[in-house]
Amino acid sequence: MAMMRLRREDPRVVGSFRLHRRLGAGGMGVVYLGSDRRGQRVALKVIRPDLAEDQEFRSRFAREVSAARRIRGGCTARLVAADLEADRPWFATQYVPGPSLHDKVAEEGPLVAADVAAIGAALSEGLVAVHEAGVVHRDLKPSNILLSPKGPRIIDFGIAWATGASTLTHVGTAVGSPGFLAPEQVRGAAVTPATDVFALGATLAYAAMADSPFGHGSSEVMLYRVVHEEPQLAGVPDALSPLVRACLAKTPEDRPSTLQLSMRLKEIAAREAQGLSAGRPAAPRPRRAVDERPTGRLTERYPEQGPERDGRDDAQGRGQGTPAPRGPQGGARPAPARGPARTGGGGRGEGPRAGAPPRTGQGSRTGSGSRTGSGPAGGPGSRTGSGVRTGSGSRTGTGGLRPANPRLLRQRIFVFVVVTLIVLLGIAAAQALQG
């Protein structure tokens, strides 16, 4: 909400509130940003001096305060204080930070269907509370809706009509804003909650199109279109158009209730939000070859390996005496530093299958604890590297178990170090206490 500096003629203190800025001015008076002694910010409306002597306007102002007191719920700004007997009557409501719907659309353009439906659902739910209090707003429009971080809020009940109150309207006049008035208001007929539904429909159309559904022109032209012409909803999204058109029905009985409107708009908002989520491209996930298995090697070495690493390319592409595959530096790729490596003693059909219990026969045990078979390593059809056992006890290779996860090993080492330090600290603390 735009704020302006106080003018010379503006008061600095009203009641127990100190005024800081102007928030706006309307036909009834000026709205200020103020604060009380505790620092609570309020929106304080003061009636204009020339209207303070008009008994009709005093009654209208008193009705706005009465309407604000009767409404419960979070749809409106909470009434904080009021003085209807002052020389210039005033009342203060909770300050609602955020722009008006009119300003947001004017600055950013039409809202998407999901946002329009969400705002409409919240406003419909708010109007349910307003109407349950026996109040009809009669001037619902984009500039009277504030978009706070906690949801939209309805303000300015200056011409609200309460059950049992006189309309305070002269014959042949209409109170409200052209383009958002219901046909019954233009005709001077009785207002009902359906009157606010019509205004809400026009407000949602404005939010979706950034324009009035009845165009532009003088007040007389706008009022004529409201009564006799159909609204122009070409820019309203298809998901919302039927419901908005129903709200703008000329006959009050043909419009949906605020409760029906709230439920329907919630459904549309949820569906449109899901559609937006589904429409966003999913983040690409890295693809892994079907036969690729973790080997514990560095990732930069993976491209050096062929697309097949299950042993069949070894049998078909390397004969007996074929040198071992090369590493990234051109030298022989070192076998991972692992525990007892076991290789079979024969070819594909002659020796044991990879992963089967190895034959111990004439194997020799080295100082590092690795055991090798007597058969030729790398002979025709032989498989190498199967059954490699790491120091941690895990087995890698195409025929063995999956390797230990290096990240998991680091985590275990870290936990071990932390626990050891805690134990040492505990022992030191116990010795200090004993000493």
PLY file of the C-alpha trace (Angstrom):
ply
format ascii 1.0
element vertex 435
property float x
property float y
property float z
element edge 434
property int vertex1
property int vertex2
end_header
0.00 0.00 0.00
1.42 3.38 -1.06
2.19 5.79 1.76
2.44 9.57 1.58
3.82 12.11 3.98
1.46 13.93 6.27
0.26 17.26 4.99
0.25 20.46 6.95
-3.48 20.24 7.63
-3.32 16.60 8.79
-3.51 15.90 12.54
-0.49 14.38 14.24
-2.33 12.68 17.08
-5.83 11.20 17.10
-7.07 9.69 20.33
-4.22 7.64 21.75
-2.64 7.07 18.33
0.24 8.95 16.77
-0.08 9.38 12.98
2.88 8.73 10.68
1.74 8.57 7.06
-1.23 8.95 4.78
-2.51 5.69 3.34
-5.19 7.18 1.14
-8.29 9.35 0.92
-11.84 8.60 -0.15
-15.26 10.14 -0.26
-15.72 9.88 3.50
-12.34 10.88 4.81
-8.64 10.19 5.04
-6.94 6.99 6.16
-3.69 7.31 8.10
-1.03 4.92 9.28
-0.75 5.26 13.05
0.57 3.43 16.06
-0.32 3.18 19.71
1.98 3.38 22.73
2.93 -0.27 22.37
3.93 0.22 18.75
0.95 -1.62 17.27
0.28 -0.25 13.79
-3.25 0.68 12.82
-5.10 2.09 9.83
-7.02 5.05 11.23
-9.86 6.64 9.25
-10.92 10.21 10.09
-14.06 11.72 8.59
-13.63 14.87 6.53
-14.30 18.18 8.36
-17.03 19.23 5.91
-18.85 15.96 6.46
-18.53 15.90 10.23
-21.50 18.27 10.45
-23.64 16.16 8.12
-25.83 13.91 10.20
-26.36 11.46 7.33
-22.63 10.92 6.95
-22.22 10.51 10.68
-24.83 7.79 10.54
-23.06 6.15 7.62
-19.76 6.28 9.49
-21.35 4.81 12.60
-22.74 2.00 10.47
-19.27 1.17 9.16
-17.99 0.90 12.74
-20.96 -1.24 13.72
-20.39 -3.56 10.76
-16.70 -3.92 11.65
-17.62 -4.86 15.23
-20.13 -7.49 14.17
-17.89 -9.40 11.76
-15.75 -12.20 13.15
-12.98 -14.06 11.40
-9.77 -13.29 9.55
-11.38 -11.96 6.38
-11.45 -8.33 7.54
-9.21 -5.98 9.49
-9.95 -6.23 13.23
-11.45 -3.13 14.83
-9.10 -1.65 17.45
-10.76 1.56 18.65
-13.30 4.22 17.60
-14.76 7.54 18.69
-18.06 8.41 17.02
-18.75 11.46 19.20
-15.57 13.37 18.41
-15.66 16.58 16.38
-14.21 14.51 13.57
-15.34 10.90 14.15
-12.67 8.26 13.61
-12.00 4.58 14.01
-8.85 2.45 13.88
-8.47 -1.07 12.53
-5.55 -3.44 12.44
-3.08 -2.39 9.75
-2.94 -4.87 6.87
0.41 -4.77 5.00
0.29 -5.48 1.31
-0.97 -3.96 -1.93
-4.57 -3.80 -3.00
-5.72 -6.23 -5.67
-6.23 -3.26 -7.97
-2.64 -2.08 -7.56
-1.15 -5.54 -7.98
-3.00 -6.17 -11.24
-2.24 -2.67 -12.50
1.49 -3.18 -11.87
1.93 -6.86 -12.76
-0.89 -7.57 -15.19
-3.55 -10.32 -15.11
-3.14 -13.09 -12.56
-2.98 -16.75 -13.53
-6.06 -18.90 -13.04
-4.66 -20.64 -9.93
-4.04 -17.31 -8.16
-7.41 -15.88 -9.17
-9.20 -18.98 -7.89
-7.23 -18.98 -4.62
-8.00 -15.31 -3.96
-11.64 -15.85 -4.90
-11.95 -18.85 -2.58
-10.58 -16.85 0.37
-12.84 -13.88 -0.39
-15.88 -16.13 -0.71
-15.11 -17.69 2.64
-14.71 -14.21 4.10
-18.05 -13.11 2.69
-19.67 -16.10 4.39
-18.58 -14.62 7.74
-19.68 -11.14 6.69
-23.14 -12.31 5.68
-23.53 -14.48 8.77
-23.07 -11.26 10.77
-26.04 -9.80 8.91
-23.89 -7.40 6.87
-23.76 -6.79 3.10
-20.66 -4.94 1.96
-22.24 -3.33 -1.14
-18.93 -1.93 -2.42
-16.68 -4.93 -2.96
-14.08 -4.10 -5.61
-10.34 -4.63 -6.27
-9.28 -1.47 -4.41
-11.14 -2.67 -1.29
-9.22 -5.97 -1.17
-5.77 -6.00 0.40
-3.40 -8.86 -0.38
-1.70 -9.48 2.96
0.91 -12.21 3.57
-1.80 -14.13 5.45
-4.35 -13.89 2.66
-6.71 -11.32 1.15
-8.58 -8.97 3.47
-11.79 -7.04 2.79
-11.76 -3.41 3.92
-13.91 -0.27 3.70
-17.39 -1.10 4.94
-18.34 2.56 4.54
-21.58 1.84 2.70
-22.22 -1.57 4.20
-25.84 -2.41 4.86
-26.83 -4.18 8.05
-30.04 -6.07 8.59
-32.75 -3.69 9.79
-30.91 -0.50 8.82
-32.12 2.07 6.35
-30.26 2.27 3.05
-29.52 5.99 3.36
-29.84 6.30 -0.42
-31.84 8.91 -2.21
-34.35 7.97 -4.90
-32.69 7.56 -8.29
-29.16 7.29 -6.91
-26.88 4.27 -6.55
-24.24 3.92 -3.90
-21.12 2.05 -4.92
-18.59 1.86 -7.76
-19.82 1.61 -11.38
-18.75 -1.64 -13.02
-18.93 -3.51 -9.72
-22.48 -2.62 -8.72
-25.14 -5.31 -9.03
-28.18 -4.59 -11.24
-30.46 -4.45 -8.17
-28.31 -1.68 -6.71
-28.64 0.33 -9.91
-32.40 -0.10 -9.87
-32.59 0.87 -6.20
-33.95 -2.53 -5.15
-33.14 -4.28 -1.88
-29.62 -5.58 -1.48
-28.90 -9.15 -0.39
-25.79 -11.31 -0.01
-26.16 -12.06 -3.72
-25.27 -8.40 -4.32
-21.78 -9.05 -2.99
-21.55 -12.20 -5.13
-22.08 -10.08 -8.25
-19.33 -7.68 -7.14
-17.03 -10.61 -6.41
-17.60 -11.98 -9.90
-16.67 -8.62 -11.42
-13.63 -8.44 -9.16
-12.39 -11.90 -10.21
-12.93 -10.99 -13.85
-10.79 -7.89 -13.34
-8.06 -9.96 -11.68
-8.04 -12.40 -14.61
-8.24 -9.79 -17.42
-6.80 -6.62 -15.86
-9.98 -4.94 -17.09
-13.60 -4.50 -16.09
-16.03 -7.02 -17.62
-18.25 -4.04 -18.53
-15.55 -1.97 -20.20
-14.96 1.71 -19.60
-16.98 4.89 -19.89
-18.98 7.35 -17.87
-20.92 6.25 -14.81
-24.18 6.32 -16.76
-22.75 4.13 -19.54
-21.29 1.65 -17.06
-24.51 1.39 -15.07
-26.50 0.82 -18.26
-24.19 -2.03 -19.30
-24.45 -3.64 -15.87
-28.25 -3.76 -16.13
-28.80 -4.49 -19.83
-25.66 -6.01 -21.37
-23.78 -9.24 -20.85
-20.26 -9.09 -19.39
-17.27 -9.51 -21.68
-15.24 -12.43 -20.35
-13.07 -13.28 -23.34
-9.88 -12.96 -21.30
-11.03 -15.06 -18.33
-9.46 -18.57 -18.24
-11.78 -21.39 -19.29
-11.57 -22.96 -15.84
-13.07 -19.83 -14.26
-15.28 -18.39 -16.99
-18.49 -20.39 -16.27
-18.34 -19.64 -12.55
-17.62 -15.94 -13.06
-20.46 -15.70 -15.54
-22.81 -17.30 -13.02
-21.79 -14.70 -10.43
-22.64 -11.93 -12.91
-26.18 -13.15 -13.57
-28.68 -10.28 -13.76
-31.11 -11.97 -11.37
-29.86 -12.44 -7.78
-31.54 -15.84 -7.50
-29.45 -17.17 -10.41
-26.14 -16.48 -8.68
-24.33 -19.08 -6.55
-24.17 -18.65 -2.81
-20.94 -17.61 -1.16
-20.57 -21.07 0.36
-21.00 -22.79 -3.01
-18.62 -20.30 -4.53
-15.98 -20.94 -1.89
-16.07 -24.72 -2.36
-16.01 -24.52 -6.14
-13.15 -22.03 -6.26
-11.09 -24.15 -3.86
-11.47 -27.10 -6.24
-10.43 -24.98 -9.22
-7.46 -23.53 -7.34
-6.23 -27.01 -6.35
-6.66 -28.37 -9.87
-4.95 -25.41 -11.52
-2.08 -25.55 -9.04
-1.56 -29.23 -9.83
-1.63 -28.40 -13.51
1.10 -25.81 -13.07
3.21 -28.30 -11.14
2.70 -30.99 -13.76
3.55 -28.55 -16.53
7.02 -27.82 -15.23
9.75 -30.00 -16.78
11.09 -32.53 -14.35
14.72 -32.21 -13.42
16.78 -34.68 -15.51
17.92 -37.69 -13.57
21.34 -39.21 -14.32
20.99 -42.48 -16.20
23.12 -45.46 -15.33
23.84 -48.32 -17.66
21.90 -51.45 -16.90
24.98 -53.53 -16.33
26.98 -50.83 -14.52
27.80 -51.70 -10.96
29.78 -49.68 -8.45
33.36 -50.84 -8.26
34.86 -48.42 -5.77
37.06 -46.91 -8.50
37.34 -43.19 -9.12
34.61 -41.81 -11.31
37.03 -40.42 -13.91
38.14 -43.98 -14.67
34.67 -45.14 -15.71
34.94 -43.78 -19.27
38.07 -45.88 -19.79
35.97 -49.02 -19.44
33.93 -50.36 -22.30
30.15 -50.49 -22.29
30.28 -54.09 -21.14
32.10 -55.09 -17.99
30.56 -58.42 -17.16
33.50 -60.56 -18.29
32.18 -61.50 -21.74
34.18 -58.78 -23.50
37.28 -60.15 -21.69
36.67 -63.60 -23.10
35.95 -62.36 -26.64
38.40 -59.46 -26.91
41.46 -60.70 -25.00
43.25 -63.94 -25.61
45.75 -65.67 -23.44
48.58 -63.33 -22.59
46.61 -60.16 -23.46
47.87 -57.29 -21.29
45.70 -55.90 -18.57
43.54 -52.84 -19.40
45.23 -49.47 -19.32
44.61 -46.76 -16.75
44.19 -43.07 -17.37
47.96 -42.40 -17.39
48.74 -45.05 -19.96
50.08 -47.56 -17.48
48.50 -50.74 -16.37
45.40 -50.08 -14.32
46.19 -51.13 -10.80
43.86 -53.54 -9.18
42.12 -51.96 -6.21
43.96 -52.44 -2.96
41.84 -55.18 -1.57
42.11 -58.30 0.52
42.59 -61.89 -0.60
42.00 -61.96 -4.36
40.87 -65.31 -5.64
40.81 -66.34 -9.25
39.62 -69.53 -10.76
42.00 -71.90 -12.41
40.33 -72.50 -15.76
38.37 -71.04 -18.64
34.65 -70.49 -19.06
33.69 -74.12 -19.23
36.61 -75.56 -17.34
37.03 -73.60 -14.12
34.51 -72.68 -11.45
31.85 -70.05 -12.21
32.46 -66.53 -10.96
30.99 -66.18 -7.54
31.14 -69.96 -6.88
33.32 -71.21 -4.01
36.93 -71.06 -5.28
39.19 -74.02 -5.41
42.06 -73.73 -3.02
44.32 -76.36 -4.63
47.81 -75.04 -5.13
47.18 -71.52 -4.12
49.90 -69.60 -2.29
49.23 -67.00 0.38
51.14 -63.75 0.06
52.23 -61.38 2.77
49.27 -59.16 2.03
46.95 -62.06 2.57
45.86 -62.43 -1.05
45.41 -65.90 -2.44
45.88 -66.67 -6.12
45.10 -69.84 -7.96
47.58 -71.84 -10.00
45.64 -71.47 -13.23
46.65 -68.86 -15.78
45.41 -65.39 -15.04
43.98 -63.91 -18.16
43.93 -67.16 -20.06
41.37 -67.91 -22.73
37.91 -67.39 -21.40
39.14 -66.82 -17.89
37.65 -64.13 -15.64
39.78 -61.92 -13.52
38.95 -59.59 -10.72
36.01 -61.67 -9.52
35.87 -62.33 -5.86
38.16 -59.46 -4.83
37.87 -58.97 -1.10
38.60 -55.55 0.38
40.21 -54.85 3.71
36.81 -54.12 5.18
35.53 -57.51 4.21
33.42 -56.50 1.21
33.77 -58.28 -2.11
33.71 -56.64 -5.52
33.78 -57.78 -9.06
31.31 -59.19 -11.48
30.92 -62.42 -9.68
31.17 -61.29 -6.07
29.35 -59.07 -3.67
28.95 -55.31 -4.08
31.84 -53.17 -2.76
31.75 -51.24 0.44
30.54 -47.71 -0.11
33.54 -45.34 0.39
31.21 -42.70 1.75
29.82 -45.19 4.28
33.36 -46.12 5.30
34.22 -42.47 5.90
31.09 -42.05 7.97
31.95 -45.07 10.07
35.50 -43.82 10.62
34.16 -40.42 11.58
31.72 -41.95 14.08
34.49 -44.13 15.51
36.78 -41.11 16.00
34.01 -39.07 17.61
33.05 -41.87 20.00
36.70 -42.41 20.90
37.18 -38.75 21.69
34.05 -38.72 23.84
35.26 -41.75 25.78
38.70 -40.19 26.29
37.13 -36.97 27.49
34.95 -38.92 29.89
37.97 -40.77 31.29
39.88 -37.52 31.69
36.94 -35.90 33.46
36.60 -38.88 35.82
40.32 -38.78 36.67
40.10 -35.06 37.33
37.20 -35.57 39.69
39.06 -38.32 41.55
42.15 -36.12 41.86
0 1
1 2
2 3
3 4
4 5
5 6
6 7
7 8
8 9
9 10
10 11
11 12
12 13
13 14
14 15
15 16
16 17
17 18
18 19
19 20
20 21
21 22
22 23
23 24
24 25
25 26
26 27
27 28
28 29
29 30
30 31
31 32
32 33
33 34
34 35
35 36
36 37
37 38
38 39
39 40
40 41
41 42
42 43
43 44
44 45
45 46
46 47
47 48
48 49
49 50
50 51
51 52
52 53
53 54
54 55
55 56
56 57
57 58
58 59
59 60
60 61
61 62
62 63
63 64
64 65
65 66
66 67
67 68
68 69
69 70
70 71
71 72
72 73
73 74
74 75
75 76
76 77
77 78
78 79
79 80
80 81
81 82
82 83
83 84
84 85
85 86
86 87
87 88
88 89
89 90
90 91
91 92
92 93
93 94
94 95
95 96
96 97
97 98
98 99
99 100
100 101
101 102
102 103
103 104
104 105
105 106
106 107
107 108
108 109
109 110
110 111
111 112
112 113
113 114
114 115
115 116
116 117
117 118
118 119
119 120
120 121
121 122
122 123
123 124
124 125
125 126
126 127
127 128
128 129
129 130
130 131
131 132
132 133
133 134
134 135
135 136
136 137
137 138
138 139
139 140
140 141
141 142
142 143
143 144
144 145
145 146
146 147
147 148
148 149
149 150
150 151
151 152
152 153
153 154
154 155
155 156
156 157
157 158
158 159
159 160
160 161
161 162
162 163
163 164
164 165
165 166
166 167
167 168
168 169
169 170
170 171
171 172
172 173
173 174
174 175
175 176
176 177
177 178
178 179
179 180
180 181
181 182
182 183
183 184
184 185
185 186
186 187
187 188
188 189
189 190
190 191
191 192
192 193
193 194
194 195
195 196
196 197
197 198
198 199
199 200
200 201
201 202
202 203
203 204
204 205
205 206
206 207
207 208
208 209
209 210
210 211
211 212
212 213
213 214
214 215
215 216
216 217
217 218
218 219
219 220
220 221
221 222
222 223
223 224
224 225
225 226
226 227
227 228
228 229
229 230
230 231
231 232
232 233
233 234
234 235
235 236
236 237
237 238
238 239
239 240
240 241
241 242
242 243
243 244
244 245
245 246
246 247
247 248
248 249
249 250
250 251
251 252
252 253
253 254
254 255
255 256
256 257
257 258
258 259
259 260
260 261
261 262
262 263
263 264
264 265
265 266
266 267
267 268
268 269
269 270
270 271
271 272
272 273
273 274
274 275
275 276
276 277
277 278
278 279
279 280
280 281
281 282
282 283
283 284
284 285
285 286
286 287
287 288
288 289
289 290
290 291
291 292
292 293
293 294
294 295
295 296
296 297
297 298
298 299
299 300
300 301
301 302
302 303
303 304
304 305
305 306
306 307
307 308
308 309
309 310
310 311
311 312
312 313
313 314
314 315
315 316
316 317
317 318
318 319
319 320
320 321
321 322
322 323
323 324
324 325
325 326
326 327
327 328
328 329
329 330
330 331
331 332
332 333
333 334
334 335
335 336
336 337
337 338
338 339
339 340
340 341
341 342
342 343
343 344
344 345
345 346
346 347
347 348
348 349
349 350
350 351
351 352
352 353
353 354
354 355
355 356
356 357
357 358
358 359
359 360
360 361
361 362
362 363
363 364
364 365
365 366
366 367
367 368
368 369
369 370
370 371
371 372
372 373
373 374
374 375
375 376
376 377
377 378
378 379
379 380
380 381
381 382
382 383
383 384
384 385
385 386
386 387
387 388
388 389
389 390
390 391
391 392
392 393
393 394
394 395
395 396
396 397
397 398
398 399
399 400
400 401
401 402
402 403
403 404
404 405
405 406
406 407
407 408
408 409
409 410
410 411
411 412
412 413
413 414
414 415
415 416
416 417
417 418
418 419
419 420
420 421
421 422
422 423
423 424
424 425
425 426
426 427
427 428
428 429
429 430
430 431
431 432
432 433
433 434
